Amino acid sequence: MFTRILLLLLLPSFVFAQKYKKIHAAAFVADTHNDIPSSAIEKNVAFDTDLKGKTHSDLNRMFTGGVDAQMFSIFCDGEQKDPYNYANREIDSVYAWVQRNPSKMMMVYNPTDLQTATQQKKLAALLGMEGGHMIENDINKLDALYKRGVRYMTITWNNSTPWATSAADETSLNPSKGGTLNSDGKKGLTSFGEQVIKRMNELGMMVDVSHVGEQTFWDIVKVSTKPIITSHSCVWNLCPHRRNLKDEQIKAIAKSGGVIFLNFYAGFIDSTYETKRNAFMKQHQTEIDALVQQGKQKDYALMMVSEKYKTEMNALRPSLSVLLNHLDYIVKLVGVDHVGLGSDFDGIEAPPLELNGVEDYPLITKALLKRGYSKKDIQKILGGNFIRVFAANQSLSNQ
């Protein structure tokens, strides 16, 4: 009798577990921002090997997590002396992974390729470039990177370009102390910046406004004729960080037909994290500085030290529910058609506690189901909205 009662008590949780796993397995799952190309260079590892415990991502764990399409971030910081060639080096890495794993990966350039990769159960590998400085103020280099597969460009990283100002520079700008403005001596886009946006629209390269300053954002909204995205950003009203979006910006992206792909980084979802992170950095600054002196990029030096002191870092990480509060906020403000996932895995030291790597994506589906999202809405969030905005940018464009 006791055994029967126990089985009856356990049955609902078993049924729920089967339901969320089934929904996740059947859904198309896309992530618009993963920094494993630069992380692999910094850590001297290969994506198509077992990297559990070393990175957030590797090829086999992508399949474990049910990821169907990954936009690999091509990134270098503003201190890189040869950014265009560095970008091509990272692109070479992604091509090498695909060439070594033809039965598991496929380079994707357009919606038709995306459909083919999905049908063949291969990881759709797409490229997104994080930072307009990598085109080195040359439209021809923008074209060349598009031909190599870059399908979005983040207009700035934290550093401004001569033609567009970043959120970091716009918010910390002090003209009396010689802050960074564009080449016209203003915030926002220059005429060359407008040319870049127009050319991206013509090519079918998605315009990514993550990292840009507010003036640059509104200048882009005026110029772009295609749906705009943020590949990895969150909500300013829930976490007032310069990298996050205010309500009017969220509404403008939705009005363009675009999508906000949510960043998993603790600092962009939890307003208490940055203070705790600064204390952690101060405590381990000597080790961070030593890695920078060895040639590591600053952000990756912090990540490596964070991995070394995992218990300390875990104490600072917020829960998955904090991330999903941002998703709920956007859905209530502009609807479920305008939100997706842009993890920033392997470019951050602190994702939510439940999300230790790409293998944990099913837990997002589980949490969405618990919050009352329908199967149809979950499918949109996981990847349906990505398919739509990718296709909308590619329409009437050279493919």
NUFI-991773 format. One line per 3 residues: for each residue x, y, z of C-alpha. Coordinates in steps of 0.1 Angstrom, whole numbers, plus 2048, in hexadecimal, padded with zeros to 3 digits. Layout:
<recs>
X:Y:Z  ...
</recs>
This chain:
<recs>
800:800:800  81C:818:809  82E:811:7E8
80E:818:7D5  809:839:7E7  82D:843:7E0
82A:83B:7BB  80B:851:7B9  81D:86E:7CA
83B:86B:7B3  826:867:793  81F:88C:78D
844:896:78F  84D:879:778  832:884:75F
83E:8A8:761  863:89D:75B  859:889:73C
844:8A7:72F  860:8C1:731  87A:8A9:723
863:8A1:706  85B:8C5:6FF  880:8CE:6FF
88A:8B1:6E9  870:8BA:6CF  877:8E0:6CF
890:8F2:6BA  8AA:901:6D2  8C0:91E:6C7
8D9:933:6DB  8E5:953:6CB  905:959:6DF
920:940:6EA  944:94B:6EE  954:929:6EB
969:934:6CC  97D:94E:6E1  97B:939:700
98A:91B:6EE  9A8:931:6E2  9AD:940:705
9AC:91D:716  9BD:90A:6FA  9A1:8F1:6F6
98B:8E4:6D9  965:8E6:6D9  962:8C2:6CB
973:8B2:6E9  965:8AB:70C  968:8CC:71E
951:8C6:73C  960:8D8:75A  975:8EE:743
95B:901:72F  935:907:72E  934:8F6:70B
940:8DA:6F5  931:8C8:6D7  923:8AA:6E9
914:8BE:705  902:8D3:6EA  8EF:8B3:6E1
8E9:8AA:705  8D9:8CC:70A  8C4:8C9:6EA
8D4:8E7:6D9  8CB:8E8:6B4  8DB:909:6A9
8F8:91B:6B9  904:93D:6AF  929:93D:6B8
935:95F:6C3  954:96C:6B0  963:983:6CA
982:997:6D4  984:9B4:6EC  98D:9D7:6E1
9B1:9D3:6EA  9B8:9B9:6CF  9D0:9C9:6B6
9C4:9B5:698  99F:9AF:69D  995:9A6:67A
9AF:98B:677  9A7:97F:69A  982:97C:690
98C:967:672  9A2:951:689  983:949:69E
96E:943:67F  989:92B:674  985:918:695
95F:914:690  965:908:66C  97F:8EF:679
966:8E1:693  94C:8DC:677  965:8CC:65F
970:8B3:67A  94C:8AA:683  938:8A9:662
91E:891:671  918:8A7:68F  91B:8CB:684
913:8E0:665  91B:904:65C  8FB:918:657
8F8:937:642  8D3:93B:63B  8B1:92D:646
8B3:910:62C  8D3:905:63B  8C4:907:65E
8A7:8F1:654  8C0:8D8:644  8D5:8D6:663
8B7:8D1:679  8A9:8B5:663  8CB:8A4:663
8CD:8A8:689  8EE:8BB:687  8F7:8D9:69D
8F1:8F8:687  910:90D:68A  90B:932:684
922:94F:68A  91B:970:69C  936:98B:6A0
938:99D:6C2  947:9BF:6BB  946:9D7:69C
96B:9DE:6A2  973:9BE:690  969:9CC:66E
985:9E7:673  96F:A03:665  96E:9F1:643
94D:9E7:633  960:9CF:61D  96A:9BC:63C
946:9BB:647  93D:9AB:625  95A:992:628
94F:987:64B  92C:982:63E  939:96C:623
94B:957:63E  92A:952:650  925:96F:669
900:974:66C  8FE:98E:687  916:9A9:693
914:9B9:6B5  919:9DD:6AB  931:9E5:6C8
940:9D1:6E4  948:9E4:704  960:9F9:6EF
952:A13:6D6  95C:A15:6B2  962:A35:69F
93F:A31:691  92B:A24:6AF  92C:A2A:6D4
928:A0E:6ED  913:A0C:70D  933:A0B:721
940:A2B:712  91E:A3D:711  917:A37:736
93A:A3F:743  940:A5B:72B  94F:A7B:73A
957:A93:71E  96C:AA9:735  983:A8B:73A
985:A81:716  96B:A65:714  966:A50:6F5
94E:A5F:6DB  94A:A56:6B7  95F:A66:69C
945:A82:699  94B:A8B:6BD  928:A7E:6C7
917:A60:6D5  906:A47:6BE  90B:A3E:699
91F:A53:680  915:A53:65B  92D:A36:656
91C:A23:672  8FB:A28:660  90B:A19:641
916:9FB:655  8F2:9F5:661  8E4:9F9:63E
8FD:9E1:630  8F5:9C7:64B  8D0:9CA:642
8D9:9C5:61D  8EF:9A7:625  8D6:996:63D
8EE:99A:65A  8D9:99F:67A  8E0:9C0:68D
8E8:9B8:6B1  8E4:9D5:6C9  8F2:9C3:6E8
90E:9D9:6F6  905:9F9:6E3  8FE:A1A:6F4
8DA:A28:6F6  8E1:A43:6DB  8F0:A29:6C4
8D2:A13:6CB  8B9:A2D:6C0  8CE:A37:6A2
8CD:A12:697  8A8:A11:69C  8A4:A2E:684
8BB:A1F:66A  8B4:9F9:66A  899:9EB:653
89C:9C8:661  893:9B9:682  8AC:9C1:69D
8BA:9A9:6B7  8CD:9A9:6D8  8E1:988:6D7
8E8:989:6FC  8D7:9A4:712  8BD:9A7:72E
8A4:9BF:73E  8B0:9E0:74E  892:9E4:764
89B:9C4:776  8C0:9C9:776  8CB:9ED:76E
8EB:9E4:75C  8F7:9F9:73E  8F6:9D9:729
8D1:9D4:72F  8B3:9E1:71C  89A:9FB:728
875:9F6:721  874:A0E:703  892:9FB:6F4
880:9DA:6F9  861:9E8:6E8  875:9F5:6CB
886:9D4:6C5  864:9C3:6C5  855:9DD:6AE
871:9D5:695  867:9B0:696  887:9A8:6AA
890:993:6C7  8A1:997:6E9  8B7:978:6EF
8BD:977:714  8E0:976:723  8E6:95D:73F
901:972:750  8FB:979:775  905:99D:772
8E9:9A4:759  8CD:992:76C  8D6:998:790
8DC:9BC:79C  8EE:9B0:7BB  908:99C:7A8
921:9B6:79C  92A:9C2:7C0  930:99E:7CA
944:998:7AA  95A:9B6:7B1  962:9A9:7D4
96B:987:7C5  982:998:7AB  993:9AD:7C5
99B:98E:7DA  9AA:97C:7BC  9B8:99A:7A8
9DC:98E:7A9  9D2:96D:797  9BD:980:77E
9D9:998:776  9F2:97C:772  9DC:96C:757
9D8:98D:745  9FE:990:745  A00:96E:735
9EB:97B:718  9C7:971:723  9AB:98A:71B
99F:99A:73C  97C:98A:73B  98B:967:736
9A4:96C:752  987:973:76A  975:954:75D
993:93E:762  997:94A:786  972:946:78C
974:921:781  991:91C:799  97D:929:7B6
95C:919:7AC  94D:916:7CF  952:93B:7D5
944:944:7B3  925:92D:7B7  91C:940:7D7
918:960:7C1  903:951:7A5  8DD:958:7A3
8C3:93D:79C  8B3:936:77B  893:946:787
8A5:968:786  8AD:964:761  889:959:75A
87C:978:76B  88C:98C:74E  87B:975:735
859:97A:746  85E:99F:746  864:9A1:721
847:98A:719  82F:9A0:72E  83D:9BF:71E
83E:9B6:6F8  833:991:6F5  842:96F:6F2
84D:974:6CE  869:98B:6D8  87F:977:6F0
898:95B:6ED  8B9:94D:6FB  8DB:95C:6F7
8EF:94B:713  911:95B:711  91F:93A:71C
945:939:71C  945:95E:71D  939:962:741
946:956:763  923:953:773  904:945:763
8E6:93B:779  8ED:91F:792  8D8:906:77F
8E9:90D:75E  90D:8FF:760  910:8FA:73A
8FD:8F4:71A  8F2:8D1:726  8DA:8E3:73E
8C3:8F3:724  8A7:8DA:72C  8A4:8EA:74E
899:90B:73E  87C:8F8:72D  874:8E8:74E
873:90A:760  85E:91A:744  845:8FE:746
842:903:76C  83C:929:766  81E:920:750
82C:926:72E  81B:911:713  82D:8F8:6FD
828:911:6DF  837:92E:6F3  854:919:6FF
85C:90F:6DB  85D:934:6D1  874:93D:6EE
88C:920:6E9  891:925:6C4  872:92E:6B0
878:953:6B4  89C:94F:6A8  891:93D:688
878:95A:680  891:977:686  8AD:965:673
896:95F:655  889:983:657  8AC:991:654
8B5:97A:638  897:981:623  89E:995:603
8C3:994:60C  8E1:985:5FA  8E5:961:607
</recs>
